[in-house]
Amino acid sequence: MEQFNAILEQYRQSKLFLKSFYKKKTKQLMSRSRTNIALVAGITTGHCLLNRHLTVMRIAEDPSCPECGEMETSFHFIAECPMYAMVRWELQGKDSFSVEDLANLSIEIS
């Protein structure tokens, strides 16, 4: 576990979503479909179809969120974008999340 935490410190995006290694959550995730695993991994690492990553990959020219104009990162998409505030409110009772909220978020993966 210490080795996982040391490695995690190197990754800007991932450490926003993961604070430590959770054996139970890992086991739960690994029992899901490859599609769901890929989705969670992409959001967690920032390697997904959001404009910030697409700009880094030179697939898109503008890293901005099409809904609000802020930088479209995984954190922005999940925690901050005003377009999805109602969804966050309905699911978690908050319209936005802090870094601490996100790290402690409990989400069922279906």
PDB file as gemmi writes it, atoms N, CA and C in Angstrom:
CRYST1    1.000    1.000    1.000  90.00  90.00  90.00 P 1                      
ATOM      1  N   MET A   1       0.828  -1.191   0.000  1.00  0.00           N  
ATOM      2  CA  MET A   1       0.000   0.000   0.000  1.00  0.00           C  
ATOM      3  C   MET A   1       0.875   1.259   0.000  1.00  0.00           C  
ATOM      4  N   GLU A   2       1.971   1.251   0.723  1.00  0.00           N  
ATOM      5  CA  GLU A   2       2.859   2.413   0.739  1.00  0.00           C  
ATOM      6  C   GLU A   2       3.417   2.687  -0.652  1.00  0.00           C  
ATOM      7  N   GLN A   3       3.719   1.620  -1.377  1.00  0.00           N  
ATOM      8  CA  GLN A   3       4.239   1.766  -2.729  1.00  0.00           C  
ATOM      9  C   GLN A   3       3.188   2.411  -3.638  1.00  0.00           C  
ATOM     10  N   PHE A   4       1.927   1.985  -3.509  1.00  0.00           N  
ATOM     11  CA  PHE A   4       0.836   2.572  -4.289  1.00  0.00           C  
ATOM     12  C   PHE A   4       0.727   4.065  -3.987  1.00  0.00           C  
ATOM     13  N   ASN A   5       0.747   4.424  -2.709  1.00  0.00           N  
ATOM     14  CA  ASN A   5       0.609   5.827  -2.313  1.00  0.00           C  
ATOM     15  C   ASN A   5       1.779   6.667  -2.814  1.00  0.00           C  
ATOM     16  N   ALA A   6       2.984   6.111  -2.811  1.00  0.00           N  
ATOM     17  CA  ALA A   6       4.152   6.833  -3.318  1.00  0.00           C  
ATOM     18  C   ALA A   6       4.026   7.080  -4.817  1.00  0.00           C  
ATOM     19  N   ILE A   7       3.561   6.086  -5.540  1.00  0.00           N  
ATOM     20  CA  ILE A   7       3.363   6.232  -6.986  1.00  0.00           C  
ATOM     21  C   ILE A   7       2.264   7.251  -7.274  1.00  0.00           C  
ATOM     22  N   LEU A   8       1.178   7.183  -6.518  1.00  0.00           N  
ATOM     23  CA  LEU A   8       0.033   8.076  -6.721  1.00  0.00           C  
ATOM     24  C   LEU A   8       0.431   9.543  -6.615  1.00  0.00           C  
ATOM     25  N   GLU A   9       1.358   9.874  -5.736  1.00  0.00           N  
ATOM     26  CA  GLU A   9       1.792  11.256  -5.540  1.00  0.00           C  
ATOM     27  C   GLU A   9       2.316  11.889  -6.823  1.00  0.00           C  
ATOM     28  N   GLN A  10       2.766  11.095  -7.759  1.00  0.00           N  
ATOM     29  CA  GLN A  10       3.339  11.604  -9.004  1.00  0.00           C  
ATOM     30  C   GLN A  10       2.278  12.050 -10.010  1.00  0.00           C  
ATOM     31  N   TYR A  11       1.046  11.662  -9.803  1.00  0.00           N  
ATOM     32  CA  TYR A  11       0.014  11.889 -10.810  1.00  0.00           C  
ATOM     33  C   TYR A  11      -0.994  12.940 -10.359  1.00  0.00           C  
ATOM     34  N   ARG A  12      -0.935  14.098 -11.005  1.00  0.00           N  
ATOM     35  CA  ARG A  12      -1.753  15.256 -10.656  1.00  0.00           C  
ATOM     36  C   ARG A  12      -3.241  14.941 -10.635  1.00  0.00           C  
ATOM     37  N   GLN A  13      -3.750  14.353 -11.681  1.00  0.00           N  
ATOM     38  CA  GLN A  13      -5.185  14.108 -11.809  1.00  0.00           C  
ATOM     39  C   GLN A  13      -5.653  12.982 -10.896  1.00  0.00           C  
ATOM     40  N   SER A  14      -4.953  11.876 -10.913  1.00  0.00           N  
ATOM     41  CA  SER A  14      -5.385  10.694 -10.153  1.00  0.00           C  
ATOM     42  C   SER A  14      -5.456  10.953  -8.663  1.00  0.00           C  
ATOM     43  N   LYS A  15      -4.509  11.729  -8.130  1.00  0.00           N  
ATOM     44  CA  LYS A  15      -4.518  11.933  -6.682  1.00  0.00           C  
ATOM     45  C   LYS A  15      -5.690  12.796  -6.219  1.00  0.00           C  
ATOM     46  N   LEU A  16      -6.382  13.458  -7.135  1.00  0.00           N  
ATOM     47  CA  LEU A  16      -7.609  14.170  -6.757  1.00  0.00           C  
ATOM     48  C   LEU A  16      -8.729  13.189  -6.442  1.00  0.00           C  
ATOM     49  N   PHE A  17      -8.736  12.072  -7.160  1.00  0.00           N  
ATOM     50  CA  PHE A  17      -9.805  11.088  -7.016  1.00  0.00           C  
ATOM     51  C   PHE A  17      -9.479   9.986  -6.018  1.00  0.00           C  
ATOM     52  N   LEU A  18      -8.208   9.684  -5.860  1.00  0.00           N  
ATOM     53  CA  LEU A  18      -7.793   8.574  -4.998  1.00  0.00           C  
ATOM     54  C   LEU A  18      -6.883   9.090  -3.893  1.00  0.00           C  
ATOM     55  N   LYS A  19      -7.200   8.794  -2.672  1.00  0.00           N  
ATOM     56  CA  LYS A  19      -6.328   9.186  -1.569  1.00  0.00           C  
ATOM     57  C   LYS A  19      -5.500   8.015  -1.076  1.00  0.00           C  
ATOM     58  N   SER A  20      -5.949   6.813  -1.352  1.00  0.00           N  
ATOM     59  CA  SER A  20      -5.252   5.624  -0.887  1.00  0.00           C  
ATOM     60  C   SER A  20      -5.756   4.421  -1.680  1.00  0.00           C  
ATOM     61  N   PHE A  21      -5.117   3.300  -1.489  1.00  0.00           N  
ATOM     62  CA  PHE A  21      -5.525   2.052  -2.121  1.00  0.00           C  
ATOM     63  C   PHE A  21      -6.631   1.420  -1.287  1.00  0.00           C  
ATOM     64  N   TYR A  22      -7.737   1.084  -1.927  1.00  0.00           N  
ATOM     65  CA  TYR A  22      -8.862   0.466  -1.235  1.00  0.00           C  
ATOM     66  C   TYR A  22      -9.119  -0.898  -1.857  1.00  0.00           C  
ATOM     67  N   LYS A  23      -8.738  -1.947  -1.142  1.00  0.00           N  
ATOM     68  CA  LYS A  23      -8.853  -3.304  -1.672  1.00  0.00           C  
ATOM     69  C   LYS A  23     -10.296  -3.656  -2.023  1.00  0.00           C  
ATOM     70  N   LYS A  24     -11.242  -3.305  -1.151  1.00  0.00           N  
ATOM     71  CA  LYS A  24     -12.651  -3.637  -1.382  1.00  0.00           C  
ATOM     72  C   LYS A  24     -13.183  -2.939  -2.639  1.00  0.00           C  
ATOM     73  N   LYS A  25     -12.884  -1.643  -2.779  1.00  0.00           N  
ATOM     74  CA  LYS A  25     -13.366  -0.903  -3.947  1.00  0.00           C  
ATOM     75  C   LYS A  25     -12.699  -1.400  -5.228  1.00  0.00           C  
ATOM     76  N   THR A  26     -11.423  -1.771  -5.124  1.00  0.00           N  
ATOM     77  CA  THR A  26     -10.722  -2.306  -6.290  1.00  0.00           C  
ATOM     78  C   THR A  26     -11.355  -3.612  -6.734  1.00  0.00           C  
ATOM     79  N   LYS A  27     -11.650  -4.467  -5.781  1.00  0.00           N  
ATOM     80  CA  LYS A  27     -12.287  -5.752  -6.092  1.00  0.00           C  
ATOM     81  C   LYS A  27     -13.659  -5.526  -6.737  1.00  0.00           C  
ATOM     82  N   GLN A  28     -14.420  -4.571  -6.197  1.00  0.00           N  
ATOM     83  CA  GLN A  28     -15.737  -4.249  -6.742  1.00  0.00           C  
ATOM     84  C   GLN A  28     -15.604  -3.746  -8.183  1.00  0.00           C  
ATOM     85  N   LEU A  29     -14.676  -2.847  -8.416  1.00  0.00           N  
ATOM     86  CA  LEU A  29     -14.483  -2.305  -9.757  1.00  0.00           C  
ATOM     87  C   LEU A  29     -14.049  -3.390 -10.742  1.00  0.00           C  
ATOM     88  N   MET A  30     -13.139  -4.245 -10.329  1.00  0.00           N  
ATOM     89  CA  MET A  30     -12.616  -5.275 -11.221  1.00  0.00           C  
ATOM     90  C   MET A  30     -13.657  -6.332 -11.584  1.00  0.00           C  
ATOM     91  N   SER A  31     -14.762  -6.370 -10.851  1.00  0.00           N  
ATOM     92  CA  SER A  31     -15.829  -7.319 -11.183  1.00  0.00           C  
ATOM     93  C   SER A  31     -16.791  -6.751 -12.239  1.00  0.00           C  
ATOM     94  N   ARG A  32     -16.577  -5.517 -12.640  1.00  0.00           N  
ATOM     95  CA  ARG A  32     -17.442  -4.863 -13.627  1.00  0.00           C  
ATOM     96  C   ARG A  32     -16.971  -5.140 -15.047  1.00  0.00           C  
ATOM     97  N   SER A  33     -17.730  -4.649 -15.990  1.00  0.00           N  
ATOM     98  CA  SER A  33     -17.388  -4.837 -17.405  1.00  0.00           C  
ATOM     99  C   SER A  33     -16.137  -4.032 -17.757  1.00  0.00           C  
ATOM    100  N   ARG A  34     -15.478  -4.445 -18.825  1.00  0.00           N  
ATOM    101  CA  ARG A  34     -14.296  -3.713 -19.289  1.00  0.00           C  
ATOM    102  C   ARG A  34     -14.648  -2.263 -19.626  1.00  0.00           C  
ATOM    103  N   THR A  35     -15.844  -2.056 -20.141  1.00  0.00           N  
ATOM    104  CA  THR A  35     -16.289  -0.706 -20.488  1.00  0.00           C  
ATOM    105  C   THR A  35     -16.342   0.175 -19.250  1.00  0.00           C  
ATOM    106  N   ASN A  36     -16.936  -0.336 -18.164  1.00  0.00           N  
ATOM    107  CA  ASN A  36     -17.018   0.440 -16.922  1.00  0.00           C  
ATOM    108  C   ASN A  36     -15.646   0.667 -16.305  1.00  0.00           C  
ATOM    109  N   ILE A  37     -14.789  -0.344 -16.357  1.00  0.00           N  
ATOM    110  CA  ILE A  37     -13.429  -0.192 -15.825  1.00  0.00           C  
ATOM    111  C   ILE A  37     -12.688   0.891 -16.605  1.00  0.00           C  
ATOM    112  N   ALA A  38     -12.810   0.865 -17.923  1.00  0.00           N  
ATOM    113  CA  ALA A  38     -12.150   1.863 -18.768  1.00  0.00           C  
ATOM    114  C   ALA A  38     -12.685   3.262 -18.483  1.00  0.00           C  
ATOM    115  N   LEU A  39     -13.983   3.392 -18.282  1.00  0.00           N  
ATOM    116  CA  LEU A  39     -14.586   4.688 -17.982  1.00  0.00           C  
ATOM    117  C   LEU A  39     -14.047   5.247 -16.666  1.00  0.00           C  
ATOM    118  N   VAL A  40     -14.044   4.433 -15.623  1.00  0.00           N  
ATOM    119  CA  VAL A  40     -13.542   4.879 -14.318  1.00  0.00           C  
ATOM    120  C   VAL A  40     -12.052   5.218 -14.404  1.00  0.00           C  
ATOM    121  N   ALA A  41     -11.278   4.383 -15.080  1.00  0.00           N  
ATOM    122  CA  ALA A  41      -9.843   4.644 -15.227  1.00  0.00           C  
ATOM    123  C   ALA A  41      -9.599   5.940 -15.999  1.00  0.00           C  
ATOM    124  N   GLY A  42     -10.364   6.159 -17.056  1.00  0.00           N  
ATOM    125  CA  GLY A  42     -10.209   7.373 -17.853  1.00  0.00           C  
ATOM    126  C   GLY A  42     -10.525   8.634 -17.073  1.00  0.00           C  
ATOM    127  N   ILE A  43     -11.612   8.621 -16.343  1.00  0.00           N  
ATOM    128  CA  ILE A  43     -11.990   9.782 -15.530  1.00  0.00           C  
ATOM    129  C   ILE A  43     -10.961  10.008 -14.424  1.00  0.00           C  
ATOM    130  N   THR A  44     -10.534   8.935 -13.784  1.00  0.00           N  
ATOM    131  CA  THR A  44      -9.587   9.044 -12.674  1.00  0.00           C  
ATOM    132  C   THR A  44      -8.236   9.589 -13.120  1.00  0.00           C  
ATOM    133  N   THR A  45      -7.761   9.150 -14.266  1.00  0.00           N  
ATOM    134  CA  THR A  45      -6.443   9.580 -14.736  1.00  0.00           C  
ATOM    135  C   THR A  45      -6.490  10.840 -15.593  1.00  0.00           C  
ATOM    136  N   GLY A  46      -7.688  11.214 -16.045  1.00  0.00           N  
ATOM    137  CA  GLY A  46      -7.812  12.358 -16.940  1.00  0.00           C  
ATOM    138  C   GLY A  46      -7.643  11.986 -18.399  1.00  0.00           C  
ATOM    139  N   HIS A  47      -7.416  10.712 -18.689  1.00  0.00           N  
ATOM    140  CA  HIS A  47      -7.258  10.243 -20.067  1.00  0.00           C  
ATOM    141  C   HIS A  47      -8.615   9.809 -20.603  1.00  0.00           C  
ATOM    142  N   CYS A  48      -9.427  10.801 -20.942  1.00  0.00           N  
ATOM    143  CA  CYS A  48     -10.794  10.541 -21.387  1.00  0.00           C  
ATOM    144  C   CYS A  48     -11.184  11.579 -22.436  1.00  0.00           C  
ATOM    145  N   LEU A  49     -12.384  11.465 -22.929  1.00  0.00           N  
ATOM    146  CA  LEU A  49     -12.832  12.331 -24.021  1.00  0.00           C  
ATOM    147  C   LEU A  49     -13.352  13.675 -23.526  1.00  0.00           C  
ATOM    148  N   LEU A  50     -12.546  14.346 -22.718  1.00  0.00           N  
ATOM    149  CA  LEU A  50     -12.843  15.710 -22.293  1.00  0.00           C  
ATOM    150  C   LEU A  50     -11.824  16.627 -22.969  1.00  0.00           C  
ATOM    151  N   ASN A  51     -12.208  17.871 -23.188  1.00  0.00           N  
ATOM    152  CA  ASN A  51     -11.411  18.767 -24.025  1.00  0.00           C  
ATOM    153  C   ASN A  51      -9.981  19.005 -23.547  1.00  0.00           C  
ATOM    154  N   ARG A  52      -9.739  19.013 -22.249  1.00  0.00           N  
ATOM    155  CA  ARG A  52      -8.357  19.212 -21.768  1.00  0.00           C  
ATOM    156  C   ARG A  52      -7.454  18.109 -22.314  1.00  0.00           C  
ATOM    157  N   HIS A  53      -7.874  16.873 -22.172  1.00  0.00           N  
ATOM    158  CA  HIS A  53      -7.055  15.750 -22.653  1.00  0.00           C  
ATOM    159  C   HIS A  53      -6.999  15.719 -24.180  1.00  0.00           C  
ATOM    160  N   LEU A  54      -8.111  15.999 -24.825  1.00  0.00           N  
ATOM    161  CA  LEU A  54      -8.128  16.004 -26.293  1.00  0.00           C  
ATOM    162  C   LEU A  54      -7.200  17.078 -26.853  1.00  0.00           C  
ATOM    163  N   THR A  55      -7.069  18.195 -26.141  1.00  0.00           N  
ATOM    164  CA  THR A  55      -6.152  19.253 -26.561  1.00  0.00           C  
ATOM    165  C   THR A  55      -4.703  18.795 -26.395  1.00  0.00           C  
ATOM    166  N   VAL A  56      -4.403  18.152 -25.284  1.00  0.00           N  
ATOM    167  CA  VAL A  56      -3.054  17.611 -25.066  1.00  0.00           C  
ATOM    168  C   VAL A  56      -2.700  16.615 -26.167  1.00  0.00           C  
ATOM    169  N   MET A  57      -3.678  15.820 -26.576  1.00  0.00           N  
ATOM    170  CA  MET A  57      -3.467  14.814 -27.626  1.00  0.00           C  
ATOM    171  C   MET A  57      -3.505  15.428 -29.032  1.00  0.00           C  
ATOM    172  N   ARG A  58      -3.769  16.731 -29.115  1.00  0.00           N  
ATOM    173  CA  ARG A  58      -3.868  17.471 -30.376  1.00  0.00           C  
ATOM    174  C   ARG A  58      -5.018  16.987 -31.257  1.00  0.00           C  
ATOM    175  N   ILE A  59      -6.085  16.561 -30.581  1.00  0.00           N  
ATOM    176  CA  ILE A  59      -7.300  16.150 -31.280  1.00  0.00           C  
ATOM    177  C   ILE A  59      -8.289  17.310 -31.289  1.00  0.00           C  
ATOM    178  N   ALA A  60      -8.241  18.130 -30.251  1.00  0.00           N  
ATOM    179  CA  ALA A  60      -9.081  19.327 -30.150  1.00  0.00           C  
ATOM    180  C   ALA A  60      -8.167  20.540 -30.008  1.00  0.00           C  
ATOM    181  N   GLU A  61      -8.697  21.703 -30.325  1.00  0.00           N  
ATOM    182  CA  GLU A  61      -7.909  22.932 -30.243  1.00  0.00           C  
ATOM    183  C   GLU A  61      -8.191  23.739 -28.988  1.00  0.00           C  
ATOM    184  N   ASP A  62      -9.340  23.520 -28.380  1.00  0.00           N  
ATOM    185  CA  ASP A  62      -9.743  24.329 -27.235  1.00  0.00           C  
ATOM    186  C   ASP A  62      -9.992  23.433 -26.021  1.00  0.00           C  
ATOM    187  N   PRO A  63      -9.265  23.639 -24.920  1.00  0.00           N  
ATOM    188  CA  PRO A  63      -9.454  22.807 -23.727  1.00  0.00           C  
ATOM    189  C   PRO A  63     -10.659  23.208 -22.878  1.00  0.00           C  
ATOM    190  N   SER A  64     -11.414  24.196 -23.332  1.00  0.00           N  
ATOM    191  CA  SER A  64     -12.523  24.730 -22.538  1.00  0.00           C  
ATOM    192  C   SER A  64     -13.748  23.829 -22.551  1.00  0.00           C  
ATOM    193  N   CYS A  65     -14.487  23.883 -21.456  1.00  0.00           N  
ATOM    194  CA  CYS A  65     -15.763  23.185 -21.335  1.00  0.00           C  
ATOM    195  C   CYS A  65     -16.776  23.871 -22.254  1.00  0.00           C  
ATOM    196  N   PRO A  66     -17.470  23.130 -23.096  1.00  0.00           N  
ATOM    197  CA  PRO A  66     -18.447  23.744 -23.991  1.00  0.00           C  
ATOM    198  C   PRO A  66     -19.656  24.318 -23.254  1.00  0.00           C  
ATOM    199  N   GLU A  67     -19.862  23.908 -22.014  1.00  0.00           N  
ATOM    200  CA  GLU A  67     -21.015  24.374 -21.246  1.00  0.00           C  
ATOM    201  C   GLU A  67     -20.758  25.681 -20.507  1.00  0.00           C  
ATOM    202  N   CYS A  68     -19.521  25.863 -19.979  1.00  0.00           N  
ATOM    203  CA  CYS A  68     -19.283  27.040 -19.132  1.00  0.00           C  
ATOM    204  C   CYS A  68     -17.995  27.790 -19.451  1.00  0.00           C  
ATOM    205  N   GLY A  69     -17.140  27.236 -20.290  1.00  0.00           N  
ATOM    206  CA  GLY A  69     -15.921  27.921 -20.686  1.00  0.00           C  
ATOM    207  C   GLY A  69     -14.708  27.680 -19.800  1.00  0.00           C  
ATOM    208  N   GLU A  70     -14.866  27.010 -18.675  1.00  0.00           N  
ATOM    209  CA  GLU A  70     -13.716  26.681 -17.821  1.00  0.00           C  
ATOM    210  C   GLU A  70     -12.927  25.539 -18.460  1.00  0.00           C  
ATOM    211  N   MET A  71     -11.715  25.307 -17.974  1.00  0.00           N  
ATOM    212  CA  MET A  71     -10.900  24.190 -18.466  1.00  0.00           C  
ATOM    213  C   MET A  71     -11.634  22.880 -18.188  1.00  0.00           C  
ATOM    214  N   GLU A  72     -11.875  22.084 -19.237  1.00  0.00           N  
ATOM    215  CA  GLU A  72     -12.652  20.854 -19.094  1.00  0.00           C  
ATOM    216  C   GLU A  72     -11.744  19.677 -18.721  1.00  0.00           C  
ATOM    217  N   THR A  73     -11.541  19.518 -17.408  1.00  0.00           N  
ATOM    218  CA  THR A  73     -10.801  18.384 -16.857  1.00  0.00           C  
ATOM    219  C   THR A  73     -11.803  17.420 -16.232  1.00  0.00           C  
ATOM    220  N   SER A  74     -11.320  16.260 -15.831  1.00  0.00           N  
ATOM    221  CA  SER A  74     -12.193  15.311 -15.133  1.00  0.00           C  
ATOM    222  C   SER A  74     -12.748  15.933 -13.861  1.00  0.00           C  
ATOM    223  N   PHE A  75     -11.873  16.618 -13.112  1.00  0.00           N  
ATOM    224  CA  PHE A  75     -12.322  17.241 -11.868  1.00  0.00           C  
ATOM    225  C   PHE A  75     -13.417  18.263 -12.153  1.00  0.00           C  
ATOM    226  N   HIS A  76     -13.208  19.099 -13.161  1.00  0.00           N  
ATOM    227  CA  HIS A  76     -14.223  20.098 -13.516  1.00  0.00           C  
ATOM    228  C   HIS A  76     -15.541  19.424 -13.880  1.00  0.00           C  
ATOM    229  N   PHE A  77     -15.472  18.410 -14.724  1.00  0.00           N  
ATOM    230  CA  PHE A  77     -16.666  17.702 -15.193  1.00  0.00           C  
ATOM    231  C   PHE A  77     -17.434  17.073 -14.032  1.00  0.00           C  
ATOM    232  N   ILE A  78     -16.733  16.396 -13.134  1.00  0.00           N  
ATOM    233  CA  ILE A  78     -17.375  15.698 -12.018  1.00  0.00           C  
ATOM    234  C   ILE A  78     -17.760  16.644 -10.887  1.00  0.00           C  
ATOM    235  N   ALA A  79     -16.919  17.625 -10.586  1.00  0.00           N  
ATOM    236  CA  ALA A  79     -17.077  18.388  -9.343  1.00  0.00           C  
ATOM    237  C   ALA A  79     -17.532  19.831  -9.474  1.00  0.00           C  
ATOM    238  N   GLU A  80     -17.294  20.479 -10.602  1.00  0.00           N  
ATOM    239  CA  GLU A  80     -17.491  21.926 -10.653  1.00  0.00           C  
ATOM    240  C   GLU A  80     -18.457  22.464 -11.704  1.00  0.00           C  
ATOM    241  N   CYS A  81     -18.563  21.834 -12.843  1.00  0.00           N  
ATOM    242  CA  CYS A  81     -19.318  22.422 -13.951  1.00  0.00           C  
ATOM    243  C   CYS A  81     -20.765  22.718 -13.548  1.00  0.00           C  
ATOM    244  N   PRO A  82     -21.192  23.980 -13.718  1.00  0.00           N  
ATOM    245  CA  PRO A  82     -22.559  24.360 -13.347  1.00  0.00           C  
ATOM    246  C   PRO A  82     -23.630  23.583 -14.115  1.00  0.00           C  
ATOM    247  N   MET A  83     -23.296  23.101 -15.300  1.00  0.00           N  
ATOM    248  CA  MET A  83     -24.256  22.349 -16.105  1.00  0.00           C  
ATOM    249  C   MET A  83     -24.731  21.082 -15.383  1.00  0.00           C  
ATOM    250  N   TYR A  84     -23.862  20.505 -14.555  1.00  0.00           N  
ATOM    251  CA  TYR A  84     -24.182  19.240 -13.890  1.00  0.00           C  
ATOM    252  C   TYR A  84     -24.448  19.407 -12.395  1.00  0.00           C  
ATOM    253  N   ALA A  85     -24.666  20.639 -11.951  1.00  0.00           N  
ATOM    254  CA  ALA A  85     -24.916  20.909 -10.531  1.00  0.00           C  
ATOM    255  C   ALA A  85     -26.169  20.189 -10.031  1.00  0.00           C  
ATOM    256  N   MET A  86     -27.212  20.157 -10.830  1.00  0.00           N  
ATOM    257  CA  MET A  86     -28.453  19.504 -10.420  1.00  0.00           C  
ATOM    258  C   MET A  86     -28.250  17.994 -10.257  1.00  0.00           C  
ATOM    259  N   VAL A  87     -27.484  17.401 -11.146  1.00  0.00           N  
ATOM    260  CA  VAL A  87     -27.199  15.961 -11.049  1.00  0.00           C  
ATOM    261  C   VAL A  87     -26.432  15.674  -9.761  1.00  0.00           C  
ATOM    262  N   ARG A  88     -25.408  16.499  -9.477  1.00  0.00           N  
ATOM    263  CA  ARG A  88     -24.650  16.319  -8.231  1.00  0.00           C  
ATOM    264  C   ARG A  88     -25.561  16.477  -7.027  1.00  0.00           C  
ATOM    265  N   TRP A  89     -26.458  17.451  -7.077  1.00  0.00           N  
ATOM    266  CA  TRP A  89     -27.386  17.680  -5.965  1.00  0.00           C  
ATOM    267  C   TRP A  89     -28.290  16.463  -5.751  1.00  0.00           C  
ATOM    268  N   GLU A  90     -28.827  15.945  -6.838  1.00  0.00           N  
ATOM    269  CA  GLU A  90     -29.724  14.784  -6.740  1.00  0.00           C  
ATOM    270  C   GLU A  90     -29.006  13.536  -6.232  1.00  0.00           C  
ATOM    271  N   LEU A  91     -27.751  13.355  -6.633  1.00  0.00           N  
ATOM    272  CA  LEU A  91     -27.010  12.152  -6.245  1.00  0.00           C  
ATOM    273  C   LEU A  91     -26.347  12.256  -4.871  1.00  0.00           C  
ATOM    274  N   GLN A  92     -25.848  13.452  -4.531  1.00  0.00           N  
ATOM    275  CA  GLN A  92     -25.038  13.584  -3.319  1.00  0.00           C  
ATOM    276  C   GLN A  92     -25.469  14.718  -2.384  1.00  0.00           C  
ATOM    277  N   GLY A  93     -26.472  15.507  -2.782  1.00  0.00           N  
ATOM    278  CA  GLY A  93     -26.932  16.592  -1.918  1.00  0.00           C  
ATOM    279  C   GLY A  93     -26.027  17.809  -1.907  1.00  0.00           C  
ATOM    280  N   LYS A  94     -25.180  17.942  -2.930  1.00  0.00           N  
ATOM    281  CA  LYS A  94     -24.292  19.102  -3.079  1.00  0.00           C  
ATOM    282  C   LYS A  94     -24.271  19.503  -4.544  1.00  0.00           C  
ATOM    283  N   ASP A  95     -24.153  20.807  -4.796  1.00  0.00           N  
ATOM    284  CA  ASP A  95     -24.109  21.239  -6.195  1.00  0.00           C  
ATOM    285  C   ASP A  95     -22.689  21.282  -6.756  1.00  0.00           C  
ATOM    286  N   SER A  96     -21.684  21.206  -5.873  1.00  0.00           N  
ATOM    287  CA  SER A  96     -20.286  21.108  -6.302  1.00  0.00           C  
ATOM    288  C   SER A  96     -19.513  20.337  -5.242  1.00  0.00           C  
ATOM    289  N   PHE A  97     -18.339  19.867  -5.619  1.00  0.00           N  
ATOM    290  CA  PHE A  97     -17.508  19.095  -4.696  1.00  0.00           C  
ATOM    291  C   PHE A  97     -16.143  19.742  -4.563  1.00  0.00           C  
ATOM    292  N   SER A  98     -15.588  19.689  -3.365  1.00  0.00           N  
ATOM    293  CA  SER A  98     -14.200  20.092  -3.156  1.00  0.00           C  
ATOM    294  C   SER A  98     -13.311  18.882  -3.449  1.00  0.00           C  
ATOM    295  N   VAL A  99     -12.006  19.084  -3.436  1.00  0.00           N  
ATOM    296  CA  VAL A  99     -11.073  17.973  -3.626  1.00  0.00           C  
ATOM    297  C   VAL A  99     -11.296  16.930  -2.536  1.00  0.00           C  
ATOM    298  N   GLU A 100     -11.504  17.382  -1.301  1.00  0.00           N  
ATOM    299  CA  GLU A 100     -11.738  16.465  -0.182  1.00  0.00           C  
ATOM    300  C   GLU A 100     -13.034  15.682  -0.378  1.00  0.00           C  
ATOM    301  N   ASP A 101     -14.093  16.369  -0.819  1.00  0.00           N  
ATOM    302  CA  ASP A 101     -15.369  15.691  -1.088  1.00  0.00           C  
ATOM    303  C   ASP A 101     -15.180  14.588  -2.124  1.00  0.00           C  
ATOM    304  N   LEU A 102     -14.459  14.922  -3.170  1.00  0.00           N  
ATOM    305  CA  LEU A 102     -14.275  13.983  -4.271  1.00  0.00           C  
ATOM    306  C   LEU A 102     -13.510  12.741  -3.825  1.00  0.00           C  
ATOM    307  N   ALA A 103     -12.492  12.932  -3.025  1.00  0.00           N  
ATOM    308  CA  ALA A 103     -11.691  11.796  -2.551  1.00  0.00           C  
ATOM    309  C   ALA A 103     -12.501  10.877  -1.645  1.00  0.00           C  
ATOM    310  N   ASN A 104     -13.507  11.425  -0.969  1.00  0.00           N  
ATOM    311  CA  ASN A 104     -14.326  10.636  -0.045  1.00  0.00           C  
ATOM    312  C   ASN A 104     -15.653  10.196  -0.645  1.00  0.00           C  
ATOM    313  N   LEU A 105     -15.878  10.507  -1.899  1.00  0.00           N  
ATOM    314  CA  LEU A 105     -17.136  10.200  -2.563  1.00  0.00           C  
ATOM    315  C   LEU A 105     -17.350   8.696  -2.661  1.00  0.00           C  
ATOM    316  N   SER A 106     -18.537   8.274  -2.314  1.00  0.00           N  
ATOM    317  CA  SER A 106     -18.888   6.861  -2.426  1.00  0.00           C  
ATOM    318  C   SER A 106     -19.859   6.714  -3.589  1.00  0.00           C  
ATOM    319  N   ILE A 107     -19.437   6.001  -4.599  1.00  0.00           N  
ATOM    320  CA  ILE A 107     -20.258   5.842  -5.796  1.00  0.00           C  
ATOM    321  C   ILE A 107     -20.425   4.361  -6.090  1.00  0.00           C  
ATOM    322  N   GLU A 108     -21.652   3.969  -6.317  1.00  0.00           N  
ATOM    323  CA  GLU A 108     -21.921   2.592  -6.737  1.00  0.00           C  
ATOM    324  C   GLU A 108     -21.684   2.495  -8.235  1.00  0.00           C  
ATOM    325  N   ILE A 109     -20.950   1.507  -8.640  1.00  0.00           N  
ATOM    326  CA  ILE A 109     -20.669   1.280 -10.052  1.00  0.00           C  
ATOM    327  C   ILE A 109     -21.588   0.173 -10.531  1.00  0.00           C  
ATOM    328  N   SER A 110     -22.461   0.498 -11.479  1.00  0.00           N  
ATOM    329  CA  SER A 110     -23.411  -0.524 -11.944  1.00  0.00           C  
ATOM    330  C   SER A 110     -22.965  -1.161 -13.234  1.00  0.00           C  
TER     331      SER A 110                                                      
END                                                                             
